[in-house]
Amino acid sequence: MTDLGPVAWPPEPIRTGRLVLREPEARDRATFIELLASPEVHTYLGGPRPRDELERELPEAPGRWPGSFVVDLDGAMIGRILLRRATEHRRAAAVGKADLGYLFLPRAWGFGYAAEACAAALHWFDGVLPGEPVVLTTQTANTRSIRLAAKLGFIEVERFWAWDAEQWLGLRPPATPPA
């Protein structure tokens, strides 16, 4: 994956009804480790990483690059959203397009935070890179993620086999600029 290109970063924090999307900070490191080491979070992502490995390797302020947002609820990180360019190791339909990814702590599941945060990140994306489509890939077994993708406007482009599981690739057409 590569970055989004000439995007002013970091943006002002993005506020929704309940959440703040902001740049990662050093205070988020423990939550990043929790997310990346969680078997529940990584059920459809190839499995968790070992906590001791993450403790050694993760920088003080992880994930600081254009398109990397911390999802903050009441002053604490509950998840992460990524918007990055899909590279050649992905499906041809995805290469060069922005790719949406997200991880949320299990205790934050089921409250609509992912939908709210992803919609806000996509709105930001439409403002800084108007006219660009976005892709999203998830395992077909991850039905919750596919439902969220549909809610966000993604339509299925293809299914394919990778990472020892059937994958679902969705595309969100470019937002129509106001006339």
C-alpha positions as CSV (number, residue, x, y, z in Angstrom):
1,M,0.0,0.0,0.0
2,T,1.1,3.5,-0.6
3,D,-0.1,6.9,0.6
4,L,-2.8,9.1,-0.9
5,G,-0.4,11.5,-2.6
6,P,-0.6,15.3,-2.3
7,V,-3.1,15.5,0.6
8,A,-2.6,18.1,3.3
9,W,-1.9,16.1,6.5
10,P,-3.0,16.0,9.2
11,P,-6.4,17.5,8.7
12,E,-8.3,19.2,11.5
13,P,-10.0,16.5,13.6
14,I,-13.2,15.3,12.0
15,R,-16.1,15.4,14.4
16,T,-19.3,13.3,14.0
17,G,-22.2,13.0,16.3
18,R,-20.3,10.8,18.7
19,L,-16.8,10.4,17.5
20,V,-13.6,12.2,16.6
21,L,-11.3,11.1,13.7
22,R,-7.8,12.3,14.4
23,E,-4.2,11.7,13.7
24,P,-2.6,8.9,15.8
25,E,-0.7,10.0,18.9
26,A,1.7,8.3,21.3
27,R,-1.1,7.8,23.8
28,D,-2.8,5.4,21.3
29,R,0.1,2.9,21.2
30,A,-1.4,0.5,23.8
31,T,-4.7,0.5,21.9
32,F,-2.9,-0.2,18.6
33,I,-1.2,-3.2,20.2
34,E,-4.6,-4.3,21.6
35,L,-6.2,-4.1,18.1
36,L,-3.3,-5.8,16.3
37,A,-3.0,-8.6,18.9
38,S,-6.7,-9.3,19.2
39,P,-7.9,-12.7,17.9
40,E,-11.5,-11.4,17.6
41,V,-10.4,-8.4,15.5
42,H,-8.3,-10.5,13.3
43,T,-10.7,-13.4,12.7
44,Y,-11.0,-12.5,9.0
45,L,-7.5,-10.9,8.7
46,G,-5.2,-13.8,8.9
47,G,-4.9,-13.9,12.7
48,P,-3.4,-11.6,15.3
49,R,0.2,-10.6,15.7
50,P,2.1,-11.7,18.9
51,R,1.8,-9.0,21.6
52,D,5.5,-9.2,22.5
53,E,6.5,-8.7,18.9
54,L,4.2,-5.6,18.7
55,E,5.6,-4.2,21.9
56,R,9.1,-4.4,20.4
57,E,8.3,-3.2,16.9
58,L,5.5,-0.6,17.1
59,P,6.8,3.0,17.1
60,E,5.8,5.5,19.8
61,A,3.1,7.0,17.6
62,P,2.0,4.2,15.3
63,G,0.3,4.6,11.9
64,R,1.1,8.3,11.2
65,W,0.6,8.9,7.5
66,P,-2.0,10.5,5.3
67,G,-5.2,8.6,5.5
68,S,-4.6,7.0,8.8
69,F,-7.2,8.0,11.4
70,V,-7.7,7.1,15.0
71,V,-11.4,6.8,15.9
72,D,-11.8,8.4,19.3
73,L,-14.9,8.1,21.6
74,D,-14.9,10.3,24.7
75,G,-11.2,10.8,24.6
76,A,-10.1,7.2,24.0
77,M,-9.2,5.3,20.9
78,I,-11.7,2.6,19.9
79,G,-10.6,1.9,16.4
80,R,-8.7,2.9,13.3
81,I,-9.5,3.8,9.7
82,L,-7.1,3.6,6.8
83,L,-7.4,5.1,3.4
84,R,-4.4,4.1,1.3
85,R,-3.6,3.3,-2.4
86,A,-4.0,-0.3,-3.3
87,T,-0.9,-1.7,-5.0
88,E,-0.1,-4.3,-7.6
89,H,-0.4,-7.2,-5.2
90,R,-4.1,-6.6,-5.0
91,R,-6.8,-7.4,-7.6
92,A,-6.5,-5.5,-10.9
93,A,-9.9,-3.8,-10.2
94,A,-8.4,-2.3,-7.1
95,V,-4.9,-1.2,-8.2
96,G,-4.3,2.5,-7.8
97,K,-7.6,3.2,-6.1
98,A,-7.9,4.2,-2.5
99,D,-8.6,1.2,-0.3
100,L,-10.7,1.6,2.9
101,G,-9.8,-0.5,5.9
102,Y,-10.9,-0.4,9.5
103,L,-10.4,-2.1,12.8
104,F,-12.4,-1.6,15.9
105,L,-12.0,-3.0,19.4
106,P,-14.6,-5.8,20.1
107,R,-16.1,-3.7,22.9
108,A,-17.0,-1.1,20.3
109,W,-18.8,-3.5,18.0
110,G,-22.6,-3.3,17.5
111,F,-23.0,0.4,18.2
112,G,-22.7,1.8,14.7
113,Y,-19.3,3.4,15.3
114,A,-17.7,1.8,12.3
115,A,-20.5,3.1,10.0
116,E,-20.3,6.6,11.5
117,A,-16.5,6.8,11.4
118,C,-16.1,5.3,7.9
119,A,-18.8,7.6,6.5
120,A,-17.0,10.6,7.9
121,A,-13.6,9.4,6.5
122,L,-15.2,8.9,3.1
123,H,-16.7,12.3,3.2
124,W,-13.3,13.8,4.0
125,F,-11.8,11.7,1.2
126,D,-14.4,13.0,-1.3
127,G,-13.5,16.6,-0.3
128,V,-9.7,16.2,-0.7
129,L,-9.7,13.8,-3.7
130,P,-13.0,14.5,-5.5
131,G,-14.0,12.1,-8.3
132,E,-11.9,9.2,-7.0
133,P,-13.4,5.7,-6.4
134,V,-12.7,3.7,-3.2
135,V,-12.4,-0.1,-2.9
136,L,-12.8,-2.4,0.1
137,T,-11.8,-6.0,0.5
138,T,-13.0,-8.4,3.1
139,Q,-13.5,-12.2,3.5
140,T,-17.0,-13.3,2.3
141,A,-17.3,-15.0,5.7
142,N,-17.3,-11.5,7.3
143,T,-20.9,-10.8,6.6
144,R,-20.9,-7.8,9.0
145,S,-18.2,-6.1,7.0
146,I,-20.0,-6.8,3.8
147,R,-23.2,-5.3,5.2
148,L,-21.3,-2.2,6.4
149,A,-19.7,-1.9,2.9
150,A,-23.2,-1.9,1.3
151,K,-24.4,0.7,3.8
152,L,-21.5,2.9,2.8
153,G,-22.3,2.6,-0.9
154,F,-19.9,-0.2,-2.0
155,I,-21.1,-2.6,-4.7
156,E,-19.6,-6.0,-5.3
157,V,-17.1,-6.1,-8.1
158,E,-15.8,-9.6,-7.7
159,R,-15.1,-12.5,-5.4
160,F,-11.7,-14.3,-5.5
161,W,-9.6,-16.7,-3.5
162,A,-6.6,-15.2,-1.5
163,W,-5.1,-15.6,1.9
164,D,-6.7,-19.1,2.2
165,A,-10.2,-17.7,2.0
166,E,-12.8,-16.4,-0.4
167,Q,-12.6,-12.6,-0.6
168,W,-15.2,-9.9,-1.5
169,L,-14.0,-6.8,-3.4
170,G,-16.4,-3.9,-3.4
171,L,-16.2,-0.5,-5.2
172,R,-17.6,2.8,-4.1
173,P,-18.1,4.9,-7.2
174,P,-16.7,8.4,-7.1
175,A,-18.9,10.9,-5.4
176,T,-20.6,13.2,-7.9
177,P,-19.3,16.7,-7.5
178,P,-21.9,19.4,-6.8
179,A,-23.1,21.2,-9.9
